[in-house]
Amino acid sequence: MGNAAVALIGLASGFTVAAALFALIATIGVLNRLAQVTHSADSIRWYEVCFMAGGMLGNLFSVYQWQIPGGLWPGPALFGIFTGIYVGCFIGALAEVVNVFPILFHRLRLREGMKAFIWAIAFGKAVGGIVDFFI
């Protein structure tokens, strides 16, 4: 009975966290903004389906520790590319939705060098992802 209760609590907790994340993303309109920026609002259902499928597949890969076959190519390389595209689009759309950069620049009293600051953040994110992947 103890293992079944722990499994049920873990499953319920996972569903709750996943539902909260999807609700947050839907509430702040990240997918809508992404479709608007890419001029593909007619494909919003496709964005939603891909977003949900990616979340479910990501959870399955995480829980069951599935391996992507193919050595360094094509499986893991394609996975890395698509993950990078997803993270980049998600962060870009989220930043536009919540206007994080104008608030950050105002708080830091940064008047010049905004372009360099954004490029530094993007470069740091990319280098951090590469280092995390290979180490």
Residue, then its C-alpha position, 0 to 999 in steps of 0.5 A: m500500500g505504501n508504494a502505491a500511495v507514493a506513486l499516486i502522490g507523485l503522479a498527481s503532483g506531476f500532473t498538477v505542476a504540468a497543468a500549472l505550467f501550461a495554464l501559465i503559458a496559456t494565460i499570459g498569451v505566449l503562443n498567441r504572441l509567437a503566432q502574431v510575431t511570425h505572422s502565422a496566426d492561422s496555425i495557432r491550433w498547430y502551435e497548441v498541439c505541438f506545444m502539448a505533444g512536446g510537453m507530454l513527450g518530454n515528460l515521458f522521456s524524463v520519467y522513463q529515461w528513454q534514449i534517442p538512438g543514433g549516437l551524435w547524429p541524427g537523433p540527439a542532434l535533432f533533439g538539441i536543435f528543436t529544443g533550442i528552437y523551442v527555448g529561444c521562441f519561448i523566451g522571446a515570446l515570453a519577454e515580449v509578453v511581459n516586457v521584461f527588458p524595458i523593466l530591466f533596463h529601467r531598473l539598471r538605469l541602462r541608457e546605452g548598450m541595450k543591444a549589446f546587453i541582449w546579445a550578451i544574454a543570448f550568447g551566455k545562454a547559448v554557451g551555458g547550454i553547450v557547456d551543460f550538454f558536453i560536460 
